[in-house]
C-alpha cells in the first residue's frame, strides 16, 4: 500500500513469485534486521522489497514454502523462455 491522501494497494499472487533474495545492509545487520526482495512474473508488481524485517531468513523460507504450496494447489508450472 502506498500514499497518504490517495492510496494505492497492490497484491502479488504467491504462485507468481519467481525469486526471493535476502539483503542485509550493514546498518540493518547491526540491529538484527534485513530486507527481503521478491521478484515475480506479475505485470503490475514485478518487484517488491519488504524492508527492515526481524528473522528475515525464516520469513524468506516461509515465503518460498508457500510459493511452492500455492503452485501445487493451482497446478502452475513456471517456464522461462530465455
Secondary structure as the mmCIF struct_conf table of DSSP 4:
data_model
#
loop_
_struct_conf.conf_type_id
_struct_conf.id
_struct_conf.beg_label_comp_id
_struct_conf.beg_label_asym_id
_struct_conf.beg_label_seq_id
_struct_conf.end_label_comp_id
_struct_conf.end_label_asym_id
_struct_conf.end_label_seq_id
STRN STRN1 UNK A 2 UNK A 2
BEND BEND1 UNK A 4 UNK A 6
STRN STRN2 UNK A 8 UNK A 8
HELX_RH_3T_P HELX_RH_3T_P1 UNK A 14 UNK A 16
STRN STRN3 UNK A 17 UNK A 23
HELX_RH_AL_P HELX_RH_AL_P1 UNK A 26 UNK A 30
TURN_TY1_P TURN_TY1_P1 UNK A 31 UNK A 32
STRN STRN4 UNK A 33 UNK A 40
BEND BEND2 UNK A 41 UNK A 41
BEND BEND3 UNK A 43 UNK A 44
BEND BEND4 UNK A 46 UNK A 46
STRN STRN5 UNK A 47 UNK A 54
TURN_TY1_P TURN_TY1_P2 UNK A 55 UNK A 55
HELX_RH_AL_P HELX_RH_AL_P2 UNK A 56 UNK A 74
TURN_TY1_P TURN_TY1_P3 UNK A 75 UNK A 75
#
